[in-house]
């Protein structure tokens, strides 16, 4: 039975959906894998939204042979927003460094 999901807490929703999908596929989730499914990278929904925007920007550019510097700059701006909202958002810092490397 699918878990009840609300948009008020996107992190819980994400973890719940991932767990339901894994169970539906009859995948045996080890405790470590289960923690990774529900892990929160940040407690700030706004920071997470900026991070997701960066992911969408970069995913569209990924098919290109060479990443356009303007795409990297747009992605970096979103990551800077995420980091400003949550300076402990490690994933945002890592992706920011990677995007700077594309310039």
C-alpha positions as CSV (number, residue, x, y, z in Angstrom):
1,X,0.0,0.0,0.0
2,X,1.5,3.3,-1.0
3,X,2.5,5.7,1.8
4,X,0.5,8.9,2.2
5,X,2.5,11.7,0.7
6,X,2.1,15.4,1.1
7,X,3.9,18.2,-0.6
8,X,4.4,20.1,2.7
9,X,7.5,18.1,3.4
10,X,9.2,17.2,0.1
11,X,12.0,15.3,1.8
12,X,9.7,12.9,3.5
13,X,7.8,12.5,0.3
14,X,10.9,11.8,-1.7
15,X,12.1,9.1,0.8
16,X,8.6,7.6,1.0
17,X,8.2,7.3,-2.7
18,X,11.7,5.9,-3.2
19,X,11.0,3.3,-0.5
20,X,7.6,2.4,-2.0
21,X,9.2,2.0,-5.5
22,X,12.0,-0.2,-4.1
23,X,9.5,-2.4,-2.3
24,X,7.2,-2.6,-5.4
25,X,10.2,-3.8,-7.4
26,X,10.9,-6.4,-4.6
27,X,14.3,-5.0,-4.0
28,X,15.8,-6.0,-0.7
29,X,17.0,-2.7,0.8
30,X,19.8,-3.2,3.2
31,X,19.8,-0.8,6.1
32,X,22.5,1.3,4.5
33,X,20.6,1.5,1.3
34,X,17.5,2.4,3.1
35,X,19.3,5.3,4.9
36,X,20.6,6.5,1.5
37,X,17.0,6.5,0.1
38,X,15.8,8.7,2.9
39,X,18.9,10.8,3.5
40,X,18.3,14.5,3.7
41,X,21.0,16.6,2.2
42,X,19.6,19.8,3.6
43,X,16.7,20.8,5.9
44,X,15.9,23.8,3.8
45,X,13.2,23.2,1.1
46,X,14.3,26.4,-0.7
47,X,18.0,25.2,-0.8
48,X,16.9,21.8,-2.1
49,X,14.7,23.5,-4.8
50,X,17.7,25.5,-6.0
51,X,19.8,22.3,-6.0
52,X,17.1,20.6,-8.1
53,X,17.0,23.5,-10.5
54,X,20.8,23.2,-10.9
55,X,20.4,19.5,-11.6
56,X,17.7,20.2,-14.3
57,X,19.9,22.9,-16.0
58,X,22.9,20.6,-16.1
59,X,21.0,17.5,-17.1
60,X,19.8,19.3,-20.3
61,X,23.4,20.2,-21.1
62,X,24.8,16.8,-20.4
63,X,24.1,15.5,-23.9
64,X,26.4,18.2,-25.4
65,X,29.9,17.3,-26.3
66,X,31.2,20.5,-24.7
67,X,29.4,22.2,-21.8
68,X,28.6,25.8,-22.7
69,X,30.1,28.1,-20.1
70,X,26.8,30.0,-19.8
71,X,25.1,26.8,-18.7
72,X,27.8,26.3,-16.0
73,X,27.3,29.8,-14.8
74,X,23.5,29.4,-14.6
75,X,24.1,26.1,-12.6
76,X,26.6,27.8,-10.3
77,X,24.1,30.6,-9.6
78,X,21.5,28.1,-8.4
79,X,24.1,26.3,-6.3
80,X,25.2,29.6,-4.8
81,X,21.5,30.2,-3.8
82,X,21.4,26.8,-2.2
83,X,24.6,27.4,-0.3
84,X,23.4,30.8,0.8
85,X,20.3,29.2,2.2
86,X,22.2,26.3,3.8
87,X,25.9,26.6,4.1
88,X,26.2,23.0,5.4
89,X,24.6,21.6,2.2
90,X,27.6,19.5,1.2
91,X,26.2,18.2,-2.1
92,X,25.7,21.8,-3.3
93,X,29.3,22.6,-2.5
94,X,30.5,19.5,-4.3
95,X,28.4,20.2,-7.4
96,X,29.5,23.9,-7.3
97,X,33.1,22.8,-7.5
98,X,32.4,20.5,-10.4
99,X,30.6,23.1,-12.3
100,X,33.4,25.6,-11.8
101,X,35.7,23.0,-13.3
102,X,33.6,23.1,-16.5
103,X,34.4,26.8,-17.0
